[in-house]
Amino acid sequence: MRVRLVDLDPIAQRLKRESRMTLRRAGEVVAEEEYGLWESLYFQHEVLVMLAAAGFSDVTVEGGYTGRAPTPDQTMLAFTARA
């Protein structure tokens, strides 16, 4: 599997990744897939505002799925909220 960043729009906070998967058997390529995926990027405070606007409460934020507060070096946050 190969993944690469092919587009980044910092104003719209969006990026596009292109993925290519190759299945080989005995050194021979038997299948290939390729696709692009757009991702929207949000800062923590933006997600908190969206959750509040949608009616969620008791929001907690973790760094990844660690159960601990996020740190600046983490690239993924996990939000838990009550509807």
Summary of the structure (lengths in Angstrom):
residues: 83
radius of gyration: 18.0
end to end distance: 37.9
largest distance: 54.4
contacts: 162
relative contact order: 0.16
helix: 12%
strand: 55%
